[in-house]
């Protein structure tokens, strides 16, 4: 673990420690990519497979009760035969639809729906014929010379009609479920983009004032500030997505370089970056709002300023980011304090929603305020 301090008022704060390669750090698990706009849910996930098998078994029980003329004549042998056939059809159809998920997502909805429906009916047709042959062979009739195989066309027709009705209903349900999820994802992405593009006006005005004051006296520094500001705006206006950890640390440094010019020795930095993989992906502009809050709500109100500590570490399962800063202890009823707390909570809620949108429940954010130190904790899954 390495540590460094921001040295002086000329705006030169230290570079974040670059992560060193370590044989002890395992390669992060690469998450599979999904179609941009899937037509059906992922039927290969463990939860989907379990639900499909459960629904198939309930359907087999229902068909057995119907074929046995009620529960009083329930036939367990018939349940076993129907269960095997229904489970085969459901599992094979789920595997086929899962393999075609990317292709279906690129087709228009009518073509994708027709292809899915035809695929399920085709699998049902093939497995029903194969099932009759298997039952014929398993019963021992194939080894008796005078016993010929009699294909039951009515049984096949019954199976196809039942499959046509039930698969149509199920595929329609899965389609509507996925379209609702697609709509929710699109709305979430729009909200993320709106939240990500927010830059506090006071930071922009302060940056422009710093540039204006440096143009005549220190043009080189003014040019560097313009470059730092352009990097922040480029990241803010980019599509909301995951970026490498190393890039996010660079954006934080660009922001802190600008603030260092304004605050001078009042702003001290303590970077503690362990041997992390810089290619690990995190949401864009996730750390920058946190260090901005640390300055706006912590360092600025303190007459002597303080130190912002940024700790980044990685274990086998997750990435940990901890940002701490001192804050001014004030009365709970103080109006300014209440407004600051409200603005801080808004920023934390913003980042929490973005983490949830990208990682679901695998990521979490929490904070604590004790003894004049405010600390924010972020835990993310390892994603490349």
ChimeraX attribute file (.defattr): number of C-alpha atoms within 10 A of each C-alpha:
attribute: neighborCount
match mode: 1-to-1
recipient: residues
	/A:1	13
	/A:2	14
	/A:3	16
	/A:4	16
	/A:5	16
	/A:6	23
	/A:7	16
	/A:8	15
	/A:9	15
	/A:10	14
	/A:11	21
	/A:12	16
	/A:13	24
	/A:14	16
	/A:15	13
	/A:16	20
	/A:17	17
	/A:18	15
	/A:19	17
	/A:20	13
	/A:21	11
	/A:22	10
	/A:23	8
	/A:24	9
	/A:25	13
	/A:26	13
	/A:27	14
	/A:28	17
	/A:29	12
	/A:30	10
	/A:31	9
	/A:32	5
	/A:33	7
	/A:34	11
	/A:35	12
	/A:36	10
	/A:37	17
	/A:38	20
	/A:39	26
	/A:40	25
	/A:41	19
	/A:42	20
	/A:43	22
	/A:44	16
	/A:45	10
	/A:46	10
	/A:47	10
	/A:48	14
	/A:49	17
	/A:50	13
	/A:51	12
	/A:52	17
	/A:53	17
	/A:54	13
	/A:55	15
	/A:56	22
	/A:57	20
	/A:58	14
	/A:59	17
	/A:60	22
	/A:61	19
	/A:62	14
	/A:63	17
	/A:64	24
	/A:65	18
	/A:66	12
	/A:67	14
	/A:68	16
	/A:69	11
	/A:70	12
	/A:71	10
	/A:72	8
	/A:73	11
	/A:74	16
	/A:75	15
	/A:76	12
	/A:77	10
	/A:78	16
	/A:79	20
	/A:80	14
	/A:81	14
	/A:82	19
	/A:83	21
	/A:84	14
	/A:85	19
	/A:86	23
	/A:87	19
	/A:88	19
	/A:89	22
	/A:90	21
	/A:91	17
	/A:92	15
	/A:93	22
	/A:94	19
	/A:95	15
	/A:96	17
	/A:97	23
	/A:98	18
	/A:99	14
	/A:100	15
	/A:101	21
	/A:102	18
	/A:103	14
	/A:104	22
	/A:105	17
	/A:106	15
	/A:107	14
	/A:108	10
	/A:109	13
	/A:110	9
	/A:111	12
	/A:112	19
	/A:113	19
	/A:114	10
	/A:115	16
	/A:116	23
	/A:117	19
	/A:118	14
	/A:119	15
	/A:120	22
	/A:121	21
	/A:122	15
	/A:123	16
	/A:124	24
	/A:125	18
	/A:126	12
	/A:127	18
	/A:128	21
	/A:129	15
	/A:130	13
	/A:131	16
	/A:132	17
	/A:133	15
	/A:134	12
	/A:135	13
	/A:136	18
	/A:137	13
	/A:138	11
	/A:139	9
	/A:140	10
	/A:141	14
	/A:142	16
	/A:143	12
	/A:144	8
	/A:145	7
	/A:146	8
	/A:147	11
	/A:148	11
	/A:149	12
	/A:150	9
	/A:151	12
	/A:152	10
	/A:153	10
	/A:154	9
	/A:155	12
	/A:156	18
	/A:157	13
	/A:158	11
	/A:159	17
	/A:160	17
	/A:161	12
	/A:162	13
	/A:163	19
	/A:164	16
	/A:165	10
	/A:166	13
	/A:167	19
	/A:168	16
	/A:169	12
	/A:170	11
	/A:171	16
	/A:172	15
	/A:173	13
	/A:174	16
	/A:175	18
	/A:176	15
	/A:177	14
	/A:178	18
	/A:179	17
	/A:180	12
	/A:181	15
	/A:182	17
	/A:183	12
	/A:184	12
	/A:185	15
	/A:186	13
	/A:187	12
	/A:188	17
	/A:189	18
	/A:190	14
	/A:191	16
	/A:192	21
	/A:193	18
	/A:194	13
	/A:195	17
	/A:196	23
	/A:197	18
	/A:198	11
	/A:199	14
	/A:200	10
	/A:201	9
	/A:202	10
	/A:203	15
	/A:204	12
	/A:205	11
	/A:206	14
	/A:207	21
	/A:208	16
	/A:209	12
	/A:210	19
	/A:211	21
	/A:212	13
	/A:213	13
	/A:214	16
	/A:215	13
	/A:216	10
	/A:217	10
	/A:218	11
	/A:219	14
	/A:220	12
	/A:221	19
	/A:222	21
	/A:223	14
	/A:224	15
	/A:225	24
	/A:226	17
	/A:227	13
	/A:228	21
	/A:229	19
	/A:230	13
	/A:231	15
	/A:232	20
	/A:233	13
	/A:234	12
	/A:235	18
	/A:236	19
	/A:237	13
	/A:238	13
	/A:239	15
	/A:240	21
	/A:241	15
	/A:242	17
	/A:243	19
	/A:244	17
	/A:245	21
	/A:246	19
	/A:247	18
	/A:248	22
	/A:249	22
	/A:250	17
	/A:251	22
	/A:252	21
	/A:253	19
	/A:254	22
	/A:255	22
	/A:256	24
	/A:257	21
	/A:258	25
	/A:259	20
	/A:260	23
	/A:261	21
	/A:262	18
	/A:263	18
	/A:264	18
	/A:265	18
	/A:266	19
	/A:267	26
	/A:268	20
	/A:269	22
	/A:270	20
	/A:271	21
	/A:272	18
	/A:273	21
	/A:274	17
	/A:275	20
	/A:276	21
	/A:277	24
	/A:278	18
	/A:279	15
	/A:280	23
	/A:281	21
	/A:282	25
	/A:283	22
	/A:284	22
	/A:285	23
	/A:286	23
	/A:287	21
	/A:288	20
	/A:289	21
	/A:290	21
	/A:291	22
	/A:292	20
	/A:293	18
	/A:294	25
	/A:295	24
	/A:296	16
	/A:297	21
	/A:298	25
	/A:299	24
	/A:300	17
	/A:301	14
	/A:302	15
	/A:303	9
	/A:304	10
	/A:305	21
	/A:306	20
	/A:307	20
	/A:308	25
	/A:309	22
	/A:310	21
	/A:311	19
	/A:312	21
	/A:313	18
	/A:314	21
	/A:315	15
	/A:316	13
	/A:317	15
	/A:318	18
	/A:319	22
	/A:320	17
	/A:321	19
	/A:322	20
	/A:323	21
	/A:324	23
	/A:325	24
	/A:326	24
	/A:327	23
	/A:328	16
	/A:329	13
	/A:330	11
	/A:331	10
	/A:332	9
	/A:333	8
	/A:334	9
	/A:335	10
	/A:336	12
	/A:337	16
	/A:338	14
	/A:339	11
	/A:340	15
	/A:341	12
	/A:342	12
	/A:343	14
	/A:344	18
	/A:345	14
	/A:346	12
	/A:347	15
	/A:348	20
	/A:349	13
	/A:350	17
	/A:351	24
	/A:352	17
	/A:353	18
	/A:354	25
	/A:355	23
	/A:356	15
	/A:357	16
	/A:358	18
	/A:359	16
	/A:360	12
	/A:361	11
	/A:362	13
	/A:363	19
	/A:364	17
	/A:365	18
	/A:366	12
	/A:367	14
	/A:368	10
	/A:369	13
	/A:370	9
	/A:371	8
	/A:372	13
	/A:373	15
	/A:374	18
	/A:375	20
	/A:376	18
	/A:377	15
	/A:378	21
	/A:379	19
	/A:380	24
	/A:381	22
	/A:382	25
	/A:383	19
	/A:384	17
